[in-house]
Amino acid sequence: ISRGYSTKLQLEQAAQRSIEKAMQGDKKESLYDTLKEEGAQTAGVAESAVDVDYWVECNGVAQAQYGTDCGTGVPYARYLSIDITKTYTPMFSTRFAGANADGTYTLHGRAGIRVQ
């Protein structure tokens, strides 16, 4: 169990590292697109295992386009989240709750932040 938990923590640290990189750069879609590669390299997974989501909310309502201008006087906020997925295979064949059919476990490392 501790090895699986350690793997999950590594995924979370990789997601947090990607979030830190986002905070160092310009808050544009082009920067966020590079975070998928950053998260994959840090976690040692394929880019397809990394989901980067960014959105803007106008008056608390998520908008379809990140570049949406909410208008004068309308409260707005921009958010970023990263989810890294990895399959973990335990050292022993003991199955605990939440195991996949093949005895593996799907782990997620997530991080998110309001960027504006």
Secondary structure, 3 states (H helix, E strand, C coil): CHHHHHHHHHHHHHHHHHHHHHHHCCCCHHHHHHHHHHHHHHHCCCHHHEEEEEEEEECCEECCCCCCCCCCCCCEEEEEEEEEEEEECCCCCCCCCCCCCCCCEEEEEEEEEECC
